[in-house]
Amino acid sequence: MINDFGEKIGGARKDLWKERGLMVEDLDGMTQGEKEKYVKKDCIWPKEDMKALVADGMPRFVVYFRNEVRKWVHPQPKEQISAEAYIDGVRKIKGLAESIKEESDIPVFVDRMTSMILFKSGRYYDYVDSYRGIIKGQNILNYGRNIKLRQLKARMFKERFAMTEEEIMDHEYPILYVDGDTFVIEENMGKLYVVQKFPNGKIFYHPTNGIVPKEQTWFVLRGNDIVFLSENKEECVKEQKKLFDLSETKKAKKVSAKKKITTAERIFSSTTFLPHTTVS
């Protein structure tokens, strides 16, 4: 039992919160000022090590979605709800989020969250108990739609969330093989394309730079464009790395140029100009 609460609130107990999060019983002995300082989302629901979770095998989108749910929670109590109600509500949301282990768990989570924090009042929803001051409920209603989940997944890849360099290259410049089964050559309006076949449709990949698609060859994609083709996969791997490095160099130059502009604007805005005078 730690008795030196007032002196060690920033040390021993904060270390404990990092492990299991702030709980209602931790409020015992806190002053009002300490409650205002420590009753916050970051203390109750410490941010997970997302890269470690992905590395340990948790599906990337599950990790990303769980973090998204955490973002919906207000950083601290709103609507004048009590510290106890805020902690209890955040911990319940945290527990539900942590029950998501696979993508197939997300719809179940959405249903359980909706019934826990909201209730239908005529044509509209309202909040259950104190949840108005804990979380923005519209978010959970939005993610009851598959299109919103697809948009979130697209954003995850755009942000390169918890991805290694190799994973980024494989996603942005995938290397595929014309096997004559899933990937085939088809002619359309006098031009040859590589076509990926699905049970309910197909995707056309467009050759660029004079590339002529052939059976039993490897190719590198950028978007839906075939930018490189070879019978040797290793050649495609080299081209993939070259494309990635070129893209990263261009991005770095853009960031550098933007920083220079921002710095110049800051210097200009802070410069004091003397009034113009005419010497007669």
GIDA-V414549 format. One record per run of one state. SS is the DSSP state (a for helix, b for strand, c for the rest). FROM is the first residue (numbers start at 1). TO is the last residue. If there is no record, write none. Layout:
SS&FROM&TO  SS&FROM&TO
This chain:
c&1&4  a&5&8  c&9&11  a&12&20  c&21&23  a&24&27  c&28&31  a&32&38  c&39&39  b&40&40  a&41&44  c&45&49  a&50&55  c&56&59  a&60&72  b&73&73  c&74&75  b&76&76  c&77&82  a&83&98  c&99&102  a&103&117  b&118&121  c&122&123  b&124&127  c&128&130  a&131&133  c&134&134  b&135&135  c&136&136  a&137&142  c&143&145  a&146&158  c&159&164  a&165&172  c&173&174  b&175&177  c&178&182  b&183&188  c&189&190  b&191&198  c&199&200  b&201&207  c&208&217  b&218&222  c&223&224  b&225&230  c&231&232  a&233&270  c&271&280
